């Protein structure tokens, strides 16, 4: 049965970087068939984005300008008449923080209820915390939404 050269299990890249992985053999008789899979779905060539180069003994996958959508588990499977082998690596794409809802100042009436919202995306997942006055008092929130039951001075 074919045997793949061991690889690192995780690659962490910045958004916009190029991802490249090599799938080569220690042993295995031809003919060999290589396949790349991402999260259980076969990967196909995509001009300008996904390039797969395969020879009789190896396969190389390259992704151009990775985004958060490229984060996932990539598996190389090699098969011949005797059996198969595979290896999986995790790609983590770090994405800078971007505001989905940026916090803003609002005017409210005394005694009213108010919801203050903010949300951000990025990887690793941003943690949103609300603070009040100085010294800072951390306020407990639910997913970036701060609910104040009754406005007081």
Order of alpha helices (4+ residues) and beta strands (2+ residues): beta-beta-beta-beta-beta-beta-beta-beta-beta-beta-beta-beta-beta-beta
